[in-house]
Amino acid sequence: MDLATISFPTTLLTCNEVVFTVGRGGTWAATRIRTSRVNTPELKDKVITPDVLLQPHNASVGIAFYDGKQFPPEFWGDIFAAEHGSWNKSVRAGYEVIRIPLHQSGNATGEYEDFLTGFVVDNKRAWGRPAGVAIGLDGSLFVTDDASNSIWRVKYVGH
């Protein structure tokens, strides 16, 4: 198992199942993390506990910290993640954009919420697969979709 020592300011690292917020000097395992049992007991005290656990096969392939001002203040600084999903599961997982609230504290507390959904027709078909997220200069959220070859713009218009 390869281990890396992170020696730069706080950064977000993702695996298919977990989201880590790593600070100076943190260590992370660059392999799949199993939460039900420890396969390598000698590493259990060295691996940082994930900040957010995601369902296996969600496949977070793109993330962005919301630094815009168009969305309400409770979104400012939060993380948006494109969940590309897995084609080889009997019940599809992913195929959405999630929001990880940081509660203006800069720290995730374990929860996430569905933000942009509706890409799955049924367990055999999906018409979209979010692949990336970016924040526009006007504060809109842009989502790339490599199934429909589209870029979606999400704009806040109020209640």
C-alpha positions as CSV (number, residue, x, y, z in Angstrom):
1,M,0.0,0.0,0.0
2,D,1.5,3.3,-1.0
3,L,1.3,6.1,1.5
4,A,2.0,9.8,0.9
5,T,2.7,12.6,3.3
6,I,0.9,15.8,2.4
7,S,2.9,18.9,3.3
8,F,0.8,21.7,1.7
9,P,-2.2,23.7,2.9
10,T,-5.6,22.0,3.4
11,T,-6.6,20.1,0.3
12,L,-9.5,17.9,-0.6
13,L,-8.7,14.3,-1.8
14,T,-11.3,11.9,-3.1
15,C,-11.6,8.1,-3.6
16,N,-14.7,6.4,-4.9
17,E,-16.0,5.9,-1.4
18,V,-14.6,8.7,0.8
19,V,-13.8,12.4,1.0
20,F,-10.8,13.5,3.0
21,T,-9.9,17.0,4.1
22,V,-6.2,16.8,4.7
23,G,-4.1,19.5,6.5
24,R,-0.4,19.9,6.9
25,G,1.5,16.7,7.5
26,G,-1.5,14.4,7.1
27,T,-1.2,10.9,5.7
28,W,-3.7,9.3,3.4
29,A,-4.1,5.8,1.9
30,A,-4.2,5.9,-1.9
31,T,-6.3,2.8,-2.1
32,R,-9.9,1.8,-1.4
33,I,-10.8,2.2,2.2
34,R,-12.8,-0.6,3.8
35,T,-14.8,0.6,6.8
36,S,-16.1,-2.8,7.9
37,R,-12.7,-4.3,8.6
38,V,-9.1,-3.3,8.6
39,N,-7.1,-5.3,6.1
40,T,-3.8,-3.8,7.1
41,P,-3.8,-3.4,10.9
42,E,-0.3,-1.8,10.9
43,L,-1.8,1.2,9.1
44,K,-5.0,1.7,11.1
45,D,-3.5,4.4,13.3
46,K,-1.8,6.2,10.3
47,V,-4.8,6.6,8.0
48,I,-7.0,9.7,8.5
49,T,-10.7,9.0,9.1
50,P,-12.7,10.2,6.2
51,D,-14.7,13.4,6.6
52,V,-17.5,12.1,4.5
53,L,-18.4,8.6,3.5
54,L,-19.9,8.1,0.1
55,Q,-21.7,5.1,-1.3
56,P,-19.3,2.8,-3.2
57,H,-19.1,3.4,-7.0
58,N,-20.3,7.1,-6.7
59,A,-17.0,8.0,-8.4
60,S,-16.4,11.6,-7.4
61,V,-14.5,12.7,-10.5
62,G,-14.8,16.5,-10.2
63,I,-15.0,18.9,-7.2
64,A,-15.2,22.6,-6.6
65,F,-15.4,24.8,-3.6
66,Y,-18.2,27.3,-4.0
67,D,-16.5,30.7,-4.0
68,G,-19.3,32.6,-5.7
69,K,-22.0,34.8,-4.2
70,Q,-25.0,34.0,-6.4
71,F,-26.3,31.2,-4.2
72,P,-27.5,31.9,-0.6
73,P,-24.9,32.5,2.1
74,E,-25.3,29.0,3.5
75,F,-23.7,27.6,0.3
76,W,-20.6,29.9,0.4
77,G,-17.5,27.8,0.8
78,D,-19.3,24.5,0.5
79,I,-18.0,21.7,-1.8
80,F,-19.8,20.5,-4.9
81,A,-18.8,17.1,-6.3
82,A,-19.7,15.5,-9.6
83,E,-20.6,11.9,-9.0
84,H,-19.9,10.1,-12.3
85,G,-21.5,6.9,-11.1
86,S,-20.7,3.3,-12.0
87,W,-22.1,1.4,-15.0
88,N,-21.5,-2.0,-13.5
89,K,-23.8,-2.0,-10.4
90,S,-27.3,-3.6,-10.4
91,V,-28.6,-0.5,-8.6
92,R,-27.0,2.6,-10.0
93,A,-25.1,4.9,-7.6
94,G,-23.8,8.4,-8.3
95,Y,-25.1,10.1,-11.5
96,E,-25.6,13.3,-9.7
97,V,-24.0,16.4,-8.2
98,I,-23.8,16.5,-4.4
99,R,-23.2,19.3,-2.0
100,I,-21.0,18.8,1.1
101,P,-21.9,21.6,3.5
102,L,-19.0,23.1,5.4
103,H,-21.2,25.3,7.6
104,Q,-19.0,28.3,7.1
105,S,-16.5,26.6,9.3
106,G,-14.3,25.1,6.6
107,N,-14.9,21.6,8.0
108,A,-17.2,18.8,6.8
109,T,-19.2,17.1,9.5
110,G,-20.1,13.9,7.7
111,E,-23.2,14.7,5.8
112,Y,-23.8,15.5,2.1
113,E,-27.0,16.2,0.1
114,D,-28.2,15.6,-3.4
115,F,-28.0,18.8,-5.3
116,L,-28.5,18.0,-9.0
117,T,-30.2,14.7,-9.8
118,G,-32.4,13.1,-12.5
119,F,-29.7,11.7,-14.8
120,V,-30.9,8.1,-14.3
121,V,-33.9,6.7,-16.3
122,D,-33.9,3.3,-14.5
123,N,-31.2,0.8,-13.4
124,K,-30.4,0.0,-17.0
125,R,-30.3,3.5,-18.5
126,A,-28.9,6.9,-17.6
127,W,-29.0,9.9,-19.9
128,G,-26.3,11.9,-18.1
129,R,-23.1,11.4,-16.1
130,P,-21.7,14.4,-14.3
131,A,-18.0,14.6,-14.8
132,G,-16.9,18.0,-13.6
133,V,-18.0,21.1,-11.7
134,A,-16.8,24.7,-11.9
135,I,-17.9,28.0,-10.5
136,G,-18.6,30.8,-13.0
137,L,-17.6,34.4,-12.6
138,D,-21.3,35.2,-11.9
139,G,-21.6,32.5,-9.2
140,S,-23.4,30.0,-11.3
141,L,-22.4,26.3,-11.1
142,F,-21.3,24.7,-14.3
143,V,-21.5,20.9,-14.6
144,T,-19.9,18.9,-17.4
145,D,-21.8,15.8,-18.5
146,D,-19.9,13.3,-20.6
147,A,-22.9,11.1,-21.5
148,S,-24.9,13.8,-23.2
149,N,-21.8,15.9,-24.2
150,S,-23.3,18.9,-22.4
151,I,-22.3,21.7,-20.0
152,W,-25.2,22.5,-17.7
153,R,-25.4,25.9,-16.0
154,V,-27.2,26.0,-12.6
155,K,-28.3,29.5,-11.6
156,Y,-29.9,30.5,-8.4
157,V,-33.1,32.5,-9.0
158,G,-34.5,32.8,-5.5
159,H,-37.5,31.3,-3.8
